[in-house]
Amino acid sequence: MLDGNKTMTTGEFKVHHTAGNARRATLMTAHGPVQTPVFMAVGTKATVKAMTPEELKECGTQVVLGNTYHLHLRPGEKTIAKMGGLHKFMNWHGPILTDSGGFQVFSLSQLRNMSEEGVEFRSHLDGAKHFISPEKSMEIQMDLGSDIIMAFDECLQYPATEEEIDKSMALTYRWLLRSRDAMVRKESLLFGIVQGGLSLKHRLKSMEQICSVDLPGYALGGFSVGEPIHLMHELLPHVAPKMPANKPRYLMGVGTPTDLIIAIDSGIDMFDCVMPTRVARNGTIFTWRGKVSIKRSEYREDPSPLDPECDCYTCRNYSKSYLRHLFLSGEILGSRLNTIHNIYFYMKLMERARKAIEEGRWEEYRNDCLTRFAKKDS
């Protein structure tokens, strides 16, 4: 913990060092400080797949995500509240951020009906009808006891027309005002979400709307929805630096190591993505030498670790040959060991970014990472 962090109050955000647009900062939550830049592990259903909370902590995880939509459907926020809240329920004692459920409703568009009031949808589990409004999303997240609560928004598909983008931005702004009015849990921090599609003009207009509401933090939503990734890379340097400098900036649902480095360089502080855990279960490993597909025949008799530059539990104890065997055999241990490595790698990527910004080496670190990941990180 940096000097002075112990005196910070919940919701306070301090920028300690900058390097161009890149920032090294601290955000204080009710469950302790978050050192940024930070990658937050996705625990959609109150668990980061294949990992225990103790393993997450050992890997350097600071924040875990839960999802409003999924936890509302099962086991239900009232059940979790009766069990002492999400922290106690999943035995995670650090900060928790919960998504509003907006993206999940968007991704289940075949099952939904939208109105000014909110979204009626059918559960993907049993087909039962549910309704989530800004007020309901806030109620669910407050019942969960989240440290960081996301405002309810509409996430548009890609591509979208200018008319669709304008209409969606206006609705997202109105829903933000309702989310703010409904959010009464003082321990929680409400973040607004900037939309606007892949248009710089619309992004800046949405940012002006959303950031006119004084909140503890702001996020960029609506990326990673099927657009060519280079469009996000081109847009971020023009959008992120214009977000409020005295508040944390969160890029939702992104992404690869290259995406993270480019976003940090643009001024983003916080990230989340299912990628490191999802691809681990499919045998894809992130390393400091690029991606590894563990199923390849070249690893059949390879005694080396996944990454000779890594000191995670997996790399200290197991060979590529063994991990390939586990994957091809469909063994659960293979998913666990691959996931431990990928989460550790992402946390170390962020830790090194924080240190590089602190020590005035950000440009060197950025260029080194982009060179290392360029050929294989796609």
N, C-alpha and C positions, 0 to 999 in steps of 0.2 A: 504494500500500500504506500502511495506517495505521501510525502509530508503534507499535513494539513487535511488529508481525507477524513481523519477521525472526527473533525469538527463539522463536516458537511451535514446538511439536513436533507431529508427525503425530497427528491425532485431537483436538487441542486446539480448543476452541470458545470464542471471546470475544465477549460482547455489549458493544458500544461505546456505543450510544445506544438509548433507547426512547422511544416516543411512544404512550401508552396501551399496547395489546398489541403494537403494531408494534415490530420490532427491527431494528437495524443491527448486523451481527456479522461475524466472520471465522471460517471453518473451515479448518484446516490439513490438507492432504492430502500424500501422498508426492510429488505432482507440483505442489506449490505451494498458496498460499492461495486460498480462494474467498470473495469478498465477497458478503454476503447483505443483503437479499433477492436471489435469483438465479434466472433462468430458464435451464434447461439444454436445449440443442438436442438433439433426438432423432435419433440416427444408428443406427437399428435394426440394419442389416446392415453396420456399420462404415463407414457414410457418411451424412452429412446430405444428403438428396436434393437434387441440383442445385447443391451448393456444395462448394468446395475447403476444406481446413483453413485455408489462408491467408485466404480470404474470411471464414470464421467468426471468425477472430481479429480481422480488421479491423473486423468488425461488433460486437466487444466480447464475444464468447462466451467464457465461462470454463470451462464443463464440457460435455462431450459424452456422450450415453448410447449404450450398445450393448445388445443384447438376447441373453440367454442362449439362449433357445429357437432363434432364427433362426441365430445364429452356431454353435450346436451342430450344426444340420442342415447348414449350408453356410457356410464351408468346413470347419468342425469346429475345436474348440478346440485340438486337438493340432497341427493345421496352423498355427494362429495362434501357438501357443507356439513352434513351430520357427522361425517368421518373426520371433521376437523379442518377441512379445506384441502386444496390441492397439494400444498406443500407436505402436509402430514400424510395425506392419502398415498402419495407416491414416494414418500421418504426422501424428498429433495429439500434441503434447507437453504439453498441459495435463491436468488431472484427467479421469478417465473414471469414470462410474457405470454399472453394469450391473444391469438388472432380472433377477429370478430366473427368469423364464419362467413364473411362476404365472399371470399375466394372459393370456398367449398360450394356455396350456393351457385356461384357463377359456373363452376366446373360441372355442376349437375343441372345444367340449363334445360335439359329435356324434361325435368321433373318439377319445374318451378313456375310460379306466376307472380310477377312483380307489380307493385302499386306504390303510390306515394307513401302509404303507411308502412310497407315493408315487403317481405317475400314469403309467400306460401309455397311450401315444397313438400314433396313426399320423401320419406326416409328411404335411403338406399338399402336399409336393413330389412324393413318389413312392409314398406309402402304406406305406412301411416302418415297422415297429414300433420304438418307442423307449421308454425308461423314465427318468423323472427323479424322484429322491428329494431330500430336503433335502441329503443328502451329495453326490449327483451334481451338484446345482445349485451347491454350494460348490466342488466340484472344477472344474467348467467355468469358473466366474468367477475362480477362482485361476489357472487356466491362462491365461486371458485377460489377467491382470495388472491387474485393476480396482482403482482407488483406493477406490471405495465399492461394496460388495457388498450386495445386498438378500437378506434371508432368504427362504426358500421358504415361500409361504403359499397358502391357498386363497382365491380371489376369488369371492364368491357372485354369482349373478344377482340382478337386481331385477325384481319384488319377491320377498322370501323370507319364510318363516314364522319365528316365534320359535324353533321347534325346529330349523329348518335353520341359523339364525344361531348358536344356542348350540353346535350340533355343529361348525360350521365354525370358530368362535372357539377352541374347545378343541383342534381339530386344528391350527390355525395356531400355537397356543402350543406344542404338543408338537413341531411341526416347527421352531419357532424354537430350542428347546433343542437339537435335533439339528443345526440349522444352526450354532449357536454352537460346539458341540463339534467339528464338522468343519472349522471355519474356522481354519486354522493359519498363514495368510500374514500376517506381522506388519505388512507395509506397507499392508494393506487394512483398511478400516473397515467393520464389519458394522452395518447398520441393520435394526432390527425393524419389522414392519408391523402397525399397529393395524387391525383389521377391526370388524365389528359392524353392518354394514348402515346403514340410515337411522334407527336407533333410538338416541336419546341414552343410554338405560339400557345398551344393549348396547355402544355405543361406549366408554362410561366403564369398563365391566367389562373389555372387551378391552384398553383402555389400561392398566388396573391390572395385568393379566396380563403384557402385553408389556413394559411399562416396569419390571416387577420384575426383569427381566434387565438387568444393567448393560451397556450398549452405547454406542458412540460417537454414535449418532443414532437417531431414530425417524421413521417415516413413517405417514401416513394413506392406506390403500389402500381399494379398493372404492367409490370415487366414479367418476363418469363411466361408469357401467355401464347407462345407460338411464333413470336416475331423473330426474324434473323438477328442473331446476337450482336452483330456489328452495329445495328441501329441503336441498341442500348449503349454500347461503348461510345458511339459518336454523340449521343444526347447527354450523357452524364456530366461531362466537363462543363456544359452550358447550363445545367440545371442545379446540380448539387451545391456549387459554391454560392448560389443565390438563396439557398435556404437559410433561415435565421442562424447566425454564427454562434449565438449564445445558447443554442438548444441542440440536443442530439439529433443526428440525421440517420435514418434507418432505411436501408434498401431491402425491400421484402422479397423473399423467395429466390435469392441469387447467392451463389451459383458455383462456378468452377473456380479453382485457384486464380486463374487469369482474370476472371470477372472481379474477384475480390480485390486484387491488386490495383486494377484500373479504377475501381470504385473508390478505394481508399485515396488514391492519387487525386480523385475528383472532389474529395472532402467528405465521403461517407464514413460514419462511425460504427454502424451496427448492421449485422447481416444474419440471415437464417436461410437454410435450404435443406431439403431432404437428400440432396445429392450424395454426400459422403456416406450416409448409412444405406441408402437404396442401392447404389452401385456396388457397395461392399458385398451385399448379399448376392449380387450377380457376378462376383468374382473380379471386379475392377478396383484397382488399388491406386491411390495417389501417392507419389513419391517425389523426392527432390530431384529425380532424374526423369520425371514424366510419369505417365500412366503405365500400369502393368496389368495385363489380363492374365490372371493366375492359371487359367485353364490351358494355356499354350503348352504344346508338347515340349518345348525347349526347357521347361522347368521340371520335367519328370525326374531328373536326377541332379537337380541344382541344390546344393547344400547351403547356399547363401541366404541371408534374410531378405525380406521384401525390399528393404531400403538400407544400405550400409550406413547412411547418414542419420538413421533414426534410432532412438533408444526407447521406443515404446515397448510394452510388455510383449507384444507379438514378435517384434524384430529381435528382441533380446533372447527369445526362447525357441523360435520355430523357423524352419527352412521353407523356401519356396516349394521344394519337393513335397513336404508334408502338407502345406496349405493347398497345393494343387490336388493332392490325394483327397483331402477333406472335401474340397469343392466338388470334385467329380463323383464323390461317394454320396453327396447330398447330406453330409453330416452337419448338425447344428453348430458344432464347435467351429467349423470353417467360417460360418457367418459371423460368429462372435469375434473371432480373432481378426478377421478382415475389418470389421466395424471398429474395433478398438484401435487398429492402426489408422484408419481413415479419420476418425474423430481426433485422435492425437495429432495427426498431421495438420489438420485444419487449425487446431488450437495453437500448435507451434508456429504455423504460418502467421497467425495474428500476434503471438507473443514476440516474434522476431520483428514484425512490422512496428509494434509499439516501441521496441528497443531501438530500432533504426531511426525512427522519428525523434526519439529522445536524444540520441547521440549524433544527430546531424548527418546520418548516412542513408536517409530515405531514398534518394535518387539512385544510389548505388544498389541498394537492396531491391528496389522496384525493377530496375533494369536486369538484375541478375535473375529475379523470379520470372520475368517475362521471357527471357532467353531460355531458361530451363524448361518452361512449360509450353513454349510456342508451338513445337511440333506435335506434341501428344495431348495437350489439354484442350479438347474440343468436344 
